[in-house]
Amino acid sequence: MSSRRLSQRKRRKPQPFAYFAAPSSSTQPSRSDRPSKTGFRLSRLLLLGSFGFFAATLWLSLQYLVNPDVAFWLDHELLGVTHPRQVETAPPQTVDQIQAALTKEGLTAGQPIVLKSDFALQSEMKTASDIAMPISKQDSADASQQEASGCSEPCESIYQLRIYRSLQLPWLIRLFLSKPYFRLTDVIAVRGPSGADLLAPDQNPLVSAGSDQPLPLTQSDIYNPAPQPGLWLRLTGLQTQGSSVSTYGQIFYFDPRRERLDLMTNWVSPPGEVPQWLQVTGDNVPELVVNQTVGLEPQYAVYQLKMTDGVAHQLQPITLREPALDAPAYLDGLTLAKSGLWTPALALLKQHKQDNPKQWKPLAQAQLDYVQLHANVTQAQANQPSASTVQRILGYLVNGSWLPALDVLQSDRSARSEVREMLLSDTGRLANRIDTALKVSPGDSSVVAWGALLRIIRGSEAQAIAWTQRQSNGRTATVTLVQKLFKQLNKPDAVSTPKAIAPSPKATAASPASTPSPSPKASASTSPVAPSTTPSPENPAQNEPTPQNSSTGGI
């Protein structure tokens, strides 16, 4: 038994240097196999590269056939062909080439306006995908119209807006593009608004004469900031009358989805301001506000931006023609507002909103905000410190503050002659205010007193007293007050040398934002909107600026 175990151990004993022996030929690869694997790998890489090159060539050839921009890039950038092989009516050009070609035609190309940028860097022409270029030429208007536009020489007015689109190239090819090329895609004929276009039922009739002759447009500017998405473009023209300058123009909108530039509205501003984007109604989207004030009576056109699928669709004006509610108090408020009695109108509308919150509608709120904008201006004018007594009286009358106006008249005897001239020079607006106020508030003694004074100055005392008795329902206190005021105005010691009192061309109401008025040589390139001048929707009167001092004049 032991001899058998011993023999087994002898058989299991490992041989010396067994671990250092060479491996068997079955597990070690031969030298001839190594080059074959390396060659296989190289051939696979070459096959993949050939396939990629073939695919890129096929893709580029397909792009060359279906994409004219790629064909243009291949011809100009790679092959150096100066004339494209395909026939094109408007081949792509650089901005310098476009401007040089327009100069040869006798036209003037304005500064390119970036409408859309691939990287949202609107100041970089290299990233611009759509640009607009205003094209101007010498105006053929007569000498009188050119002089009214502030031109001593033949004016150059904008008559076209040309839209250019950059080459629609794949991103891989754009990396090799040395300079941007643009292709003409649209030509928009620009016809300036006529006087008839600028007239509207709710605008001041003194805005324009209503001529059918188109007015020249000479300046182009973009709004920044402005409602998004898209871009808002303003075209402006100037009209001079003596020392005053009024502005007018058109508003265009570029739709980034349709890639179109559309005319949204015409505008006019007798004080010489440009439209501004301001928060009037308190919505997320601001409103376009145009100052159309003439004299001391404020007048603003306010446009609400209507959106469709997130894109601007229409600029809809806020008007008082169609009442939002059919309540008597609400209708009385609109009646006062239409006559320029903004502060009393605002009080009626706010009271009706407070009394009937469930019946209140968005359109009613828009009309209330419209009235609030004007009331802020008239209140600021009535409360501003002034060295002239008659200016204070005018401010109170415009604001509908009849009793404070009477108090100032009775307390200061030195201005009574000027008040007489003011009443004599009334063109009917003060009389219309008085009649409207008496329709809403019959028998108001302070309103009746001003109406009687107006009739005494312009008619006879007997007719004025009879009218006072009818309006006051025979109250002797009102008749006595009218007779007392009439005697004070006719006192010899209160009469001085009469002054002709007429509205100053530059007399304007307070603006809802401080914006410098453009002059014939000034550019309106800066944005008129600033955060510090935007009225707060919660309390617009907080941010209302100090009204401008205006000369004495009729309402």
Salt bridges, closest charged atoms under 4 A:
ASP69 OD1 - ARG183 NH2 2.38
ASP75 OD1 - ARG85 NH2 2.69
GLU88 OE2 - ARG183 NH1 2.60
ASP118 OD2 - ARG174 NH1 2.54
ASP130 OD1 - ARG165 NE 3.50
ASP202 OD2 - ARG321 NH1 3.73
ASP221 OD2 - ARG234 NH2 3.59
ASP255 OD2 - ARG258 NE 3.13
GLU259 OE2 - LYS116 NZ 3.39
GLU259 OE1 - ARG165 NH2 2.68
ASP262 OD2 - ARG258 NH2 2.48
ASP262 OD1 - ARG260 NH2 3.42
GLU297 OE1 - ARG429 NH1 3.15
GLU297 OE2 - ARG433 NH2 3.65
GLU418 OE2 - LYS499 NZ 3.43
ASP435 OD1 - ARG455 NH2 3.67
ASP493 OD2 - ARG413 NH2 2.51
